[in-house]
Amino acid sequence: MQCRFRDLRRKEVINIHDGCRLGLVGDVDIQIPEGQTAAIVVYGPARFFGLFGRGEEFYIPWDCIQRIGDDIILIDKHFQRRDPNLERKRRR
């Protein structure tokens, strides 16, 4: 399969480990001497209309990608999520 970077940027990344939608591909990490793709980077959601930056970004190694479809990329990687109770306390 041949794919350009601009085609990858339009694809949504979904984790099949927990069914979570991570976002759209924002960047690709390439090993220069070998010319191989090492990973994809998914940027976190914008905070307050993008004025306060973005949330955490996800660095997904190429080995974790299970399937690349027409509009989504399926990965299998366990991410440690923050405790939702701590998030609620910070918002108050």
Sequence and secondary structure as in RCSB ss.txt:
>XXXX:A:sequence
MQCRFRDLRRKEVINIHDGCRLGLVGDVDIQIPEGQTAAIVVYGPARFFGLFGRGEEFYIPWDCIQRIGDDIILI
DKHFQRRDPNLERKRRR
>XXXX:A:secstr
    HHHHTT EEEETTT  EEEEEEEEEEETTTTEEEEEEE   BSGGGTT B   EEEEGGGEEEE SSEEEE
        HHHHHHHH 
